[in-house]
């Protein structure tokens, strides 16, 4: 008997307009839940959404287009557990720790 695993769904995050944290969460909500969709408004809310009930739950793949624009704008130091990270890297760590495969483009 052959067991097939369902393919991980893939979502595309358009990063060219991500110039601040609010724009990131707006774009992420739209990518995962359609226009006007919600998928967090800060790192804690993002982690909550990743546990289900607010749209797709991991595992899934997030293709982050124009991620360099977001990297330039999502700055500021935050603490994630005992790690001190730049905000962009904290987003990546949060997504990846919950089973999201992130492809930066």
FENLIN-V122358 format. One record per residue. N is the residue number from 1. PHI is phi in degrees with one decimal (999 if undefined). OMEGA is omega in degrees with one decimal (none if undefined). D_CENTER is the distance of its C-alpha to the mean C-alpha in Angstrom with 2 decimals. Layout:
n;phi;omega;d_center
N;PHI;OMEGA;D_CENTER
N;PHI;OMEGA;D_CENTER
This chain:
n;phi;omega;d_center
1;999;178.8;36.13
2;-99.6;177.1;32.94
3;-101.1;177.2;29.69
4;-105.2;177.5;26.88
5;-97.0;177.6;23.28
6;-64.9;178.3;21.15
7;-67.0;176.6;18.86
8;-67.4;175.0;15.13
9;-64.3;-179.9;13.87
10;-121.0;177.7;12.00
11;-124.0;-179.1;9.94
12;-113.1;177.6;10.14
13;-100.9;178.8;8.23
14;-82.9;-173.8;11.32
15;-96.3;-172.7;11.03
16;-70.3;178.1;14.75
17;-108.0;-178.8;14.98
18;-83.3;-178.3;12.37
19;-114.9;175.0;15.15
20;-161.0;-175.9;14.16
21;-64.1;179.7;11.77
22;-61.6;178.9;12.91
23;-64.9;177.1;12.33
24;-61.6;-176.8;8.64
25;-67.0;174.9;8.32
26;-64.3;-179.6;10.96
27;-66.6;178.9;9.53
28;-65.3;177.3;6.27
29;-59.7;178.4;9.06
30;-66.9;-179.2;11.29
31;-65.5;-174.5;9.41
32;-95.0;-174.4;9.07
33;-129.7;-179.7;12.25
34;88.2;-178.2;14.35
35;-52.4;-179.4;15.84
36;77.8;-177.5;15.84
37;-70.6;-179.3;13.35
38;-112.9;171.5;11.75
39;-153.4;178.4;8.57
40;99.7;176.9;9.32
41;-137.8;173.6;11.10
42;-162.5;-175.3;10.87
43;-62.8;179.0;9.67
44;-65.3;179.2;12.18
45;-67.7;175.9;11.33
46;-61.1;178.2;7.65
47;-59.8;177.1;9.50
48;-61.9;-179.9;12.02
49;-62.2;-179.6;10.09
50;-67.4;177.1;8.97
51;-88.2;173.2;12.74
52;104.3;176.5;13.60
53;96.4;-178.2;15.55
54;-123.7;-175.4;13.12
55;132.9;-175.7;12.25
56;-64.5;175.0;11.29
57;-106.8;178.3;11.34
58;-58.9;13.2;10.72
59;-88.0;169.4;12.02
60;-153.2;178.4;10.39
61;-107.9;175.9;9.55
62;-115.1;175.8;6.95
63;-92.8;-174.7;9.36
64;-100.2;178.7;8.42
65;-73.1;178.1;11.88
66;52.4;-178.1;13.64
67;-66.4;179.1;11.26
68;-63.2;176.5;14.49
69;-61.6;179.3;14.85
70;-63.7;-179.9;11.71
71;-57.2;179.7;12.86
72;-66.7;-173.7;16.23
73;-102.1;-178.1;15.29
74;-90.4;-174.9;12.67
75;-110.8;-179.3;15.49
76;104.7;-177.5;17.27
77;-85.4;174.1;17.73
78;-131.9;176.3;16.21
79;-106.0;177.3;17.29
80;-119.6;-170.3;15.19
81;65.7;179.0;18.06
82;-100.6;-179.6;20.70
83;-100.0;175.8;18.62
84;-100.3;-174.1;18.64
85;-132.2;168.1;15.69
86;-69.9;-174.2;14.82
87;-57.5;178.7;11.97
88;-58.3;-180.0;9.94
89;-67.8;176.6;10.79
90;-67.1;175.5;10.11
91;-61.1;179.7;6.36
92;-59.2;-179.4;6.78
93;-62.8;179.0;9.34
94;-64.2;179.7;7.80
95;-60.6;-175.7;5.37
96;-67.3;-179.2;8.56
97;-67.1;-179.8;10.96
98;-101.1;174.3;10.19
99;99.2;177.2;10.73
100;-92.8;173.7;7.79
101;-85.3;-177.3;9.44
102;-107.6;175.3;7.75
103;-110.1;179.1;10.49
104;-88.2;178.6;10.96
105;-130.4;none;13.67
